[in-house]
Amino acid sequence: MTPGSIAIAMLLAALAPTTLAATPHAETIIAAAKRASGGSAWDRPQGCTETGSHGDGAIAYRTRFSLHGYGIRIDSDRGGQSRSMGFDGKTSWQAAGDRVERRDDPASLAEAITSNYLSINGFFFPRRFPATLRYRRAEADGARRFDVVEITPRGGRPLEIWFDRASHLIGRVVDATATPAVRVDASDYRRGPGGLTVAYRLDVFAPDGARVDRGAVTSFACGTIDPAAFAPPPAP
């Protein structure tokens, strides 16, 4: 090898890490997101309670969920009409007035697992909520840059989570397999008691780009949650 060829080889070796950049690891991206939103502070609470509204303020809700196993309950009120829905890890249910509907068929369970997993950022707890992670691609929306990770919770459907490269927080969720497909943009992140940072605004968009709903959080706190709250109510 001539001196000139040695110099060229050294130059190529120096450029290789830049020109042949490795694909980001999904686990690394999610670990950065967890650190940015509270880190180990997420590991301590048994569960959390969130209140807020959606439907441009027409519907008030309270959501309670576990962080140690599947379990969620949403109570909502619209003009004095109350409705509840939940999932205890085995049965998905809805209750309105004297009517209680329970479902445990595979499709209903997959939907419940997917919704519950996303609501609690289940990817922050891979041992508690196993899932398949795949780095998909880089995306841009205006000046913002995102890393897109496809996450499929065990027993659920795949979701695309867009992690903001600057803040490491979740900027968008795309549920392409929902009927219809839906996109949720998360913003107005705030750090609350216990050091947890959560989005206080969620805008929901249809496939054509039209906004179909807006969620606004008014309070978020974590602590002890009675698991009995997740069970289907008894039939009247």
C-alpha positions as CSV (number, residue, x, y, z in Angstrom):
1,M,0.0,0.0,0.0
2,T,1.4,3.4,-1.0
3,P,1.5,6.4,1.4
4,G,-1.2,8.0,-0.6
5,S,-3.5,5.0,-0.3
6,I,-2.8,4.8,3.4
7,A,-3.9,8.4,3.8
8,I,-7.1,7.7,1.8
9,A,-7.9,4.6,3.9
10,M,-7.4,6.6,7.1
11,L,-9.7,9.4,5.8
12,L,-12.5,6.9,4.9
13,A,-12.2,5.3,8.4
14,A,-12.6,8.7,10.0
15,L,-15.7,9.4,7.9
16,A,-17.3,6.0,8.4
17,P,-19.1,6.7,11.7
18,T,-20.8,9.8,10.1
19,T,-21.7,8.4,6.7
20,L,-22.7,5.0,8.0
21,A,-24.6,6.1,11.2
22,A,-26.2,3.3,13.1
23,T,-30.0,3.0,13.4
24,P,-31.1,4.4,16.7
25,H,-32.1,1.8,19.3
26,A,-35.8,1.9,20.3
27,E,-34.9,1.1,23.9
28,T,-32.4,4.0,24.0
29,I,-35.0,6.5,22.7
30,I,-37.6,5.3,25.2
31,A,-35.1,5.5,28.1
32,A,-34.4,9.1,27.1
33,A,-38.1,9.9,27.1
34,K,-38.5,8.4,30.5
35,R,-35.6,10.4,31.9
36,A,-37.1,13.6,30.4
37,S,-40.5,13.0,32.0
38,G,-39.4,12.1,35.5
39,G,-37.1,9.1,35.3
40,S,-37.2,6.8,38.3
41,A,-40.0,8.8,39.8
42,W,-42.3,6.8,37.5
43,D,-41.3,3.6,39.2
44,R,-42.6,4.4,42.7
45,P,-46.4,5.1,42.5
46,Q,-48.9,2.4,42.6
47,G,-51.1,4.3,40.2
48,C,-52.3,7.8,39.2
49,T,-55.5,9.9,38.9
50,E,-56.1,12.4,36.1
51,T,-59.0,14.8,35.7
52,G,-59.8,17.0,32.7
53,S,-62.2,17.6,29.9
54,H,-62.6,16.8,26.2
55,G,-65.1,17.6,23.5
56,D,-63.9,21.2,23.7
57,G,-64.9,21.2,27.4
58,A,-68.3,19.6,27.0
59,I,-67.3,16.3,28.8
60,A,-65.6,16.2,32.2
61,Y,-63.7,13.1,33.1
62,R,-61.7,11.4,35.8
63,T,-59.3,8.6,34.9
64,R,-57.7,6.2,37.4
65,F,-55.0,3.7,36.4
66,S,-52.5,1.3,37.8
67,L,-48.8,1.5,36.9
68,H,-48.0,-2.1,38.1
69,G,-50.5,-4.1,36.1
70,Y,-53.3,-3.6,33.6
71,G,-56.1,-1.7,35.2
72,I,-57.9,1.5,34.2
73,R,-61.2,3.2,34.8
74,I,-62.6,6.4,33.2
75,D,-65.7,8.1,34.6
76,S,-67.2,10.9,32.5
77,D,-70.1,13.3,32.7
78,R,-71.8,15.3,29.9
79,G,-74.6,17.5,30.9
80,G,-75.5,15.3,33.9
81,Q,-75.3,12.1,31.9
82,S,-72.7,9.8,33.5
83,R,-70.8,7.0,31.9
84,S,-68.0,4.7,33.1
85,M,-65.7,2.3,31.3
86,G,-62.7,0.3,32.3
87,F,-60.5,-2.7,32.1
88,D,-59.2,-4.9,34.9
89,G,-56.8,-6.9,32.8
90,K,-59.3,-9.6,32.0
91,T,-62.5,-7.9,31.1
92,S,-63.3,-4.7,29.2
93,W,-66.5,-3.1,30.3
94,Q,-68.9,0.0,29.9
95,A,-71.6,1.2,32.2
96,A,-74.3,3.8,31.7
97,G,-77.3,4.1,33.9
98,D,-78.6,0.6,34.7
99,R,-76.8,-0.9,31.7
100,V,-73.5,-2.8,32.1
101,E,-71.8,-4.3,29.2
102,R,-68.8,-6.7,29.6
103,R,-66.5,-8.0,26.9
104,D,-63.7,-10.5,27.0
105,D,-63.5,-11.6,23.3
106,P,-60.0,-11.4,21.7
107,A,-60.8,-8.2,19.7
108,S,-62.1,-6.3,22.7
109,L,-59.2,-7.4,24.9
110,A,-56.7,-6.3,22.2
111,E,-58.4,-2.9,22.1
112,A,-58.4,-2.6,25.9
113,I,-54.8,-3.6,26.2
114,T,-53.7,-1.1,23.6
115,S,-55.6,1.8,25.1
116,N,-54.5,1.0,28.6
117,Y,-50.9,0.5,27.6
118,L,-50.8,3.9,25.8
119,S,-52.6,5.7,28.7
120,I,-49.9,4.7,31.2
121,N,-46.9,4.9,28.9
122,G,-46.4,1.2,29.4
123,F,-43.2,1.3,27.4
124,F,-41.6,2.9,30.5
125,F,-42.1,-0.4,32.3
126,P,-40.9,-3.2,30.0
127,R,-40.9,-5.9,32.7
128,R,-44.4,-5.0,33.9
129,F,-45.9,-4.6,30.4
130,P,-44.0,-6.6,27.8
131,A,-44.0,-5.3,24.2
132,T,-42.2,-5.5,20.9
133,L,-40.3,-2.4,20.0
134,R,-39.0,-1.5,16.5
135,Y,-37.3,1.7,15.4
136,R,-39.1,2.7,12.2
137,R,-37.7,6.0,10.8
138,A,-37.0,9.7,11.3
139,E,-39.7,12.2,10.6
140,A,-40.0,16.0,10.4
141,D,-43.0,18.3,11.0
142,G,-41.9,21.8,10.3
143,A,-38.8,22.6,12.3
144,R,-39.4,19.7,14.7
145,R,-37.6,16.3,14.3
146,F,-38.9,13.0,15.6
147,D,-37.8,9.4,16.0
148,V,-40.6,7.1,15.3
149,V,-40.8,3.8,17.2
150,E,-43.4,1.1,16.6
151,I,-44.6,-0.4,19.8
152,T,-46.9,-3.5,20.0
153,P,-47.9,-4.4,23.6
154,R,-48.3,-8.1,24.1
155,G,-51.8,-9.0,23.2
156,G,-52.5,-5.6,21.7
157,R,-52.2,-3.7,18.4
158,P,-49.1,-1.8,17.0
159,L,-48.8,1.9,17.7
160,E,-46.4,4.5,16.3
161,I,-44.9,6.8,19.0
162,W,-43.1,9.9,17.7
163,F,-40.4,11.1,20.2
164,D,-39.2,14.7,19.8
165,R,-35.5,14.7,19.3
166,A,-35.0,18.0,21.1
167,S,-37.1,17.4,24.3
168,H,-37.2,13.5,24.1
169,L,-40.9,13.8,25.0
170,I,-43.8,12.2,23.1
171,G,-45.0,14.6,20.4
172,R,-47.4,12.3,18.5
173,V,-49.1,9.0,18.5
174,V,-50.4,7.4,15.3
175,D,-52.8,4.5,15.6
176,A,-53.0,3.4,11.9
177,T,-54.8,0.1,12.7
178,A,-57.7,1.7,14.6
179,T,-61.1,2.1,12.9
180,P,-60.9,4.8,11.8
181,A,-57.1,5.6,12.0
182,V,-56.3,8.3,14.4
183,R,-53.5,10.7,15.2
184,V,-53.0,12.3,18.6
185,D,-50.6,15.3,19.1
186,A,-49.4,15.9,22.7
187,S,-48.3,19.3,23.9
188,D,-48.3,21.7,26.9
189,Y,-46.0,19.5,29.0
190,R,-45.9,20.3,32.7
191,R,-43.9,19.0,35.6
192,G,-46.1,18.3,38.6
193,P,-45.9,16.9,42.2
194,G,-43.5,14.0,42.4
195,G,-41.4,15.3,39.5
196,L,-43.5,13.7,36.8
197,T,-43.9,15.5,33.5
198,V,-47.1,14.9,31.5
199,A,-48.9,16.5,28.5
200,Y,-51.8,18.7,29.5
201,R,-53.2,19.0,25.9
202,L,-54.1,16.2,23.5
203,D,-55.4,17.0,20.0
204,V,-57.0,14.2,18.1
205,F,-57.0,14.2,14.3
206,A,-58.9,12.2,11.7
207,P,-57.1,10.7,8.7
208,D,-58.0,13.7,6.6
209,G,-56.2,16.0,9.1
210,A,-59.3,17.5,10.6
211,R,-59.3,17.9,14.4
212,V,-62.0,15.8,15.9
213,D,-61.4,16.2,19.6
214,R,-59.3,18.0,22.2
215,G,-58.4,16.8,25.6
216,A,-57.3,19.2,28.4
217,V,-55.9,18.0,31.7
218,T,-56.7,19.9,34.8
219,S,-54.9,17.8,37.4
220,F,-52.6,14.8,37.6
221,A,-51.4,13.1,40.8
222,C,-50.1,9.7,41.7
223,G,-50.3,7.5,44.8
224,T,-52.4,4.6,45.9
225,I,-55.3,3.4,43.7
226,D,-57.8,0.8,44.9
227,P,-57.7,-2.1,42.4
228,A,-61.4,-2.7,43.0
229,A,-62.1,0.4,40.9
230,F,-61.1,-1.4,37.8
231,A,-63.5,-4.3,38.2
232,P,-66.8,-4.3,36.2
233,P,-69.7,-3.0,38.3
234,P,-72.3,-5.6,39.3
235,A,-75.3,-6.0,37.0
236,P,-78.4,-4.3,38.3
